[in-house]
Amino acid sequence: MAEETLKAKLDALLKKAIEEQKAFIAGLSDAQTAQVGTSEKWSAKDNLTHIVFWQGTFVQQVQMLENGQTPPKLLDDDPQNEINFQAHRAQSWPDVIAAAEDSYSGLFALLESHSEAELTAEKRLPPPRSNPLWRYFLDTGFVHPLTHYADFYMEHGDMARATTLQQQIATYTANLGGEDTRALADYNLACFYAKTGQKDSALALLPNALKTLPSLVDWSKQDPDLVSLHNEPAYQALYA
């Protein structure tokens, strides 16, 4: 049997992300769907409009670049996210749901229009997008939205569901690429464990992640997600 192509794996991940989006929406209470968030604490609606914005932006940027056009320059993430938050905070819940569903149609169409070679080509997009195109489908269509759902579950007291979702992100991501991809997935999962008091689980993943991706070592020393580990002997031994 022929090995499944990367394009087919990405297609499956996008479908998995849609399932998680539906589960996220279905699990919300009436109060949560009606909640108006703040800049400091986003509501369910704010999380969805944020996800939709960045998915749409990715699709637009790729299409414009491939048509020989220059995409509009965006602000840094924090100010751009605040602008998007303010622009959509009064959007109705039905409109948010419709936009969230339509957003994946754009991603699927863009994925279908690219060959395996185009998805894996190095430096296909201009800086700062230095990774192959498939990485942005993974991040924008799968990792980014599921991370927001997990954070929402955690903020609302469902740590078990948040943990399961973060573990799924790591597992599906690791199965998509080589050792570097697996190491990055493990590092991100270790960060989640460290933020949520699961220190032993975090420390079990970090050594191999840092060994496989030495470029993470300097950042890991200042990564705010890992602060809870700083006094742990096993953490300190990583940098001895």
Buried (B, 14 or more C-beta within 10 A) or exposed (E): EEEEEBBEBBBBBBEBBBEBBEEBBEBBEEEBBEBEBEEEEBBBBBBBBBBBBBBBBBBBBBBEBBEEEEEEEEEEEEEBBEEBBEEBBEBEBEEBBEBBBEBBEBBBEBBEEBEEEBBBBEEBBEEEBEBBBBBBBBBBBBBBBBBBBBBBBBEBEBBEBBBEBBBBBBEBBBEBBEEEBBBBBBBBBBBBBBBBEBBEBBBBBBBBBBEBBEEBEEEBEEBEBBEBBEEBEBBEEBEE
